[in-house]
Amino acid sequence: MRPSERVTDPAAVGVRQPLPVRQARRSNTHACLDHVRERNRGRLFGLVLHQVGELLIIAGLMTGMFTAWLYWGQSPLPSSAQVRVNQQIRQAWQHKGIPVPGGAIALVRIPVLGKTWQYPLYEGVSLRVLGKGLGHYRGTAGPGQPGNFAWAGHRSSMTGFEPLADLPGAIGRGDRIIVDTASAEYVYTVAATKYTTPDDTTVLHPDQGRHANPKPGLITVTTCTPRYGSSGRFIVFGSLTKTTSTTSQGATK
């Protein structure tokens, strides 16, 4: 075949192809791109689902461990560190001039909550105070005084400090609340308990809001209810039944 008669592919020499051919190739290209996009979109969706699934599993495990920690990892009984603080408070009372740790005004014991149950009582009921001990309501009577000696404590907290966790189901009429100070031991006997609302401040009145005689000395204990909530309050009412001087070791009442 002579050179002048050689047949050449138009596409190979840059000759513009007919319109139908260009459209067919463009359609094939778009189809391929759509397929790649769809495949990538599916991979991305699968990756997102995988990550979300892993996060949900981790969240479930953490929630389960936190719940187990709340129920089984905590105890209303004092820790070894708390026991040392209690001992330091008593030592400060015995040796004048030694600062009382945290400015504690008393040590409270509730035998029905356990033989080793004992916590310090501080002034005020702020979260900071209740995070380290029991809190005395300012403006109410002090330990052993006529009037209403009122204080509060946690049943649960994020730190795990929950001295009154078992109070509602454990305490009842006739049980004792023992309050130790630098000079005396005061024994209060429980007269009644009740559930009320958070805004019920009548329980802090001198007569406990129930026409009790404040002269002998009353005690009111408040804590949140339910245990892992604060929609209500559990209240313990009592009255002073015995006072023993720790300096003379003689019963004075």
matplotlib code that plots the C-alpha trace (Angstrom):
import matplotlib.pyplot as plt

x = [0.0, 1.4, 1.8, -0.9, -3.4, -2.6, -5.7, -5.1, -7.2, -8.7, -8.3, -4.6, -3.9, -6.1, -8.9, -12.1, -14.3, -17.9, -20.4, -21.9, -18.5, -17.6, -20.9, -20.5, -17.0, -18.2, -21.1, -18.7, -16.4, -19.3, -20.5, -17.1, -16.8, -20.3, -19.3, -16.1, -18.0, -20.7, -18.1, -16.2, -19.4, -20.2, -16.8, -17.1, -20.5, -19.2, -16.2, -18.5, -20.8, -17.8, -16.5, -19.9, -20.3, -16.9, -17.8, -21.2, -19.4, -16.9, -19.7, -21.7, -18.6, -17.9, -21.5, -21.5, -18.3, -19.5, -22.8, -20.9, -18.6, -21.6, -23.2, -20.3, -17.2, -18.3, -19.0, -20.6, -18.0, -15.0, -11.9, -8.5, -7.7, -10.9, -10.1, -6.8, -8.5, -10.9, -8.0, -6.3, -9.4, -9.6, -5.9, -6.3, -9.1, -6.9, -4.0, -4.9, -3.2, -3.2, -5.3, -8.4, -8.2, -10.6, -12.1, -14.3, -16.8, -17.8, -17.5, -20.8, -21.4, -24.6, -24.2, -27.0, -24.9, -21.9, -19.5, -16.9, -19.2, -17.9, -17.5, -16.5, -19.0, -18.1, -19.8, -21.9, -23.5, -21.7, -20.6, -17.1, -18.0, -20.2, -17.5, -15.3, -17.8, -21.1, -22.3, -24.0, -26.7, -25.6, -28.2, -29.4, -28.4, -25.0, -24.4, -26.1, -27.7, -31.4, -33.1, -32.7, -29.3, -29.5, -27.0, -26.8, -24.7, -24.4, -26.0, -24.1, -21.6, -19.4, -16.4, -17.9, -18.1, -21.5, -21.6, -25.4, -25.9, -27.8, -29.5, -33.2, -33.3, -31.3, -32.4, -35.7, -37.4, -35.2, -31.9, -29.1, -27.0, -23.9, -22.2, -18.7, -17.2, -14.0, -15.9, -18.8, -20.6, -24.3, -26.6, -29.7, -32.5, -34.5, -38.1, -39.3, -38.4, -40.1, -39.8, -40.3, -39.5, -36.2, -37.9, -39.3, -37.3, -39.7, -37.6, -34.9, -37.2, -36.5, -39.6, -38.6, -41.8, -43.7, -44.3, -41.5, -40.2, -36.8, -35.8, -34.2, -32.3, -33.4, -31.5, -32.5, -30.6, -31.3, -30.1, -31.1, -33.4, -33.5, -29.9, -28.7, -31.0, -32.1, -35.8, -36.7, -35.3, -35.1, -35.4, -34.5, -35.9, -34.5, -34.1, -31.2, -31.5, -28.0, -25.0, -21.7, -18.8, -15.6, -13.5, -15.0, -16.3, -19.5, -23.0, -24.6, -28.0]
y = [0.0, 3.4, 6.0, 8.1, 5.3, 4.4, 4.5, 6.4, 6.4, 10.0, 9.8, 9.0, 12.1, 14.5, 14.6, 15.7, 12.7, 12.6, 13.9, 10.5, 9.0, 11.9, 11.7, 7.9, 8.3, 11.2, 9.1, 6.2, 8.6, 10.0, 6.5, 5.5, 8.6, 8.0, 4.5, 5.6, 8.3, 5.8, 3.3, 6.0, 7.2, 3.6, 3.2, 6.5, 5.6, 2.2, 3.9, 6.3, 3.5, 1.5, 4.5, 5.3, 1.6, 1.6, 4.8, 3.4, 0.2, 2.3, 4.5, 1.4, -0.1, 3.2, 3.5, 0.0, 0.4, 3.7, 2.1, -0.8, 1.7, 3.6, 0.5, -1.7, 0.4, 2.8, 2.5, 4.8, 3.7, 6.0, 5.3, 4.8, 8.4, 9.5, 7.5, 9.3, 12.7, 11.6, 10.6, 13.9, 15.8, 13.9, 14.5, 18.2, 18.3, 16.5, 18.8, 22.4, 24.7, 22.1, 23.3, 21.2, 19.8, 21.7, 23.5, 20.6, 21.4, 17.8, 14.1, 12.3, 8.6, 6.7, 3.1, 1.7, 2.6, 0.6, 0.3, 2.3, 4.9, 8.3, 11.6, 15.2, 18.0, 21.3, 24.7, 25.3, 23.1, 24.1, 21.4, 21.9, 21.2, 18.2, 16.8, 16.2, 15.7, 16.6, 20.2, 22.2, 24.5, 28.0, 29.7, 26.5, 25.4, 23.9, 20.4, 20.0, 23.4, 24.1, 24.5, 22.6, 21.3, 20.7, 19.2, 17.6, 15.0, 13.4, 10.1, 10.1, 12.2, 12.1, 11.7, 8.7, 10.5, 9.4, 9.0, 8.9, 6.5, 3.9, 6.2, 6.0, 2.2, 1.8, 4.4, 4.4, 5.4, 4.7, 4.6, 6.8, 9.6, 10.4, 13.7, 14.2, 17.6, 18.7, 18.9, 16.5, 13.6, 14.2, 11.3, 12.0, 9.5, 9.3, 10.2, 10.2, 10.3, 11.7, 12.4, 15.9, 18.4, 20.3, 23.6, 22.5, 24.7, 24.2, 21.2, 23.7, 25.7, 25.5, 23.2, 21.2, 22.4, 19.8, 21.6, 19.7, 21.2, 22.7, 23.3, 19.9, 20.1, 18.7, 17.2, 17.3, 15.4, 16.1, 14.3, 13.9, 11.3, 9.2, 8.1, 9.2, 12.2, 15.3, 15.6, 15.0, 15.1, 12.5, 13.9, 12.4, 14.0, 13.4, 14.8, 15.0, 12.2, 12.2, 14.5, 13.3, 15.7, 14.4, 16.6, 15.4, 12.0, 12.6, 12.4, 15.8, 15.0]
z = [0.0, -1.0, 1.8, 0.2, 0.6, 4.3, 6.5, 9.7, 13.0, 13.3, 17.1, 16.8, 14.8, 16.8, 14.3, 16.1, 16.6, 15.7, 18.4, 19.2, 20.0, 22.3, 24.1, 24.6, 26.0, 28.3, 29.5, 30.3, 32.2, 34.3, 35.0, 36.3, 38.4, 39.9, 40.7, 42.4, 44.4, 45.4, 46.5, 48.5, 50.0, 51.1, 52.6, 54.5, 55.8, 57.0, 58.7, 60.5, 61.7, 62.9, 64.9, 66.3, 67.3, 69.1, 71.0, 72.0, 73.3, 75.3, 76.7, 77.7, 79.5, 81.3, 82.4, 83.6, 85.6, 87.0, 88.1, 89.7, 91.4, 92.9, 94.2, 95.2, 95.2, 97.9, 101.6, 104.1, 106.7, 107.1, 105.1, 106.7, 105.9, 107.6, 110.7, 110.9, 110.7, 113.5, 115.7, 115.0, 116.1, 119.4, 120.0, 119.4, 122.0, 124.5, 124.0, 124.2, 121.7, 118.9, 116.0, 115.4, 111.8, 109.5, 112.5, 113.3, 116.1, 116.9, 116.0, 115.3, 115.8, 114.7, 116.0, 113.9, 110.8, 112.0, 115.0, 113.2, 111.7, 112.8, 111.0, 111.9, 112.0, 110.5, 110.3, 107.2, 104.6, 101.4, 98.9, 100.1, 103.7, 102.8, 100.7, 103.7, 106.6, 108.1, 108.0, 110.8, 109.8, 110.8, 113.0, 114.7, 118.1, 118.8, 120.3, 123.6, 123.6, 124.0, 120.7, 117.4, 116.7, 112.9, 110.5, 107.1, 105.2, 101.8, 100.8, 97.5, 95.7, 92.6, 94.9, 96.6, 100.0, 101.3, 105.1, 105.2, 102.3, 104.4, 106.8, 105.6, 105.7, 108.9, 111.5, 113.4, 116.6, 119.7, 117.9, 119.2, 117.7, 119.7, 119.4, 120.9, 121.5, 123.3, 126.6, 126.5, 125.0, 124.0, 123.3, 121.3, 120.9, 117.6, 118.0, 114.4, 110.7, 107.7, 104.0, 102.8, 100.0, 99.6, 100.3, 103.7, 106.0, 108.9, 110.0, 111.0, 113.3, 117.0, 117.4, 114.2, 112.6, 114.6, 117.9, 119.7, 123.0, 122.2, 125.9, 126.5, 123.2, 119.9, 116.9, 113.3, 110.5, 106.9, 103.8, 100.1, 98.8, 96.6, 97.1, 93.6, 93.4, 95.3, 94.6, 98.3, 101.8, 104.5, 108.0, 111.4, 114.5, 118.0, 121.5, 123.9, 126.5, 128.1, 128.6, 129.9, 130.7, 129.2, 131.5, 134.8, 133.5, 135.3, 133.9, 134.1, 132.5]

ax = plt.figure().add_subplot(projection="3d")
ax.plot(x, y, z, "-o")
ax.set_aspect("equal")
plt.show()
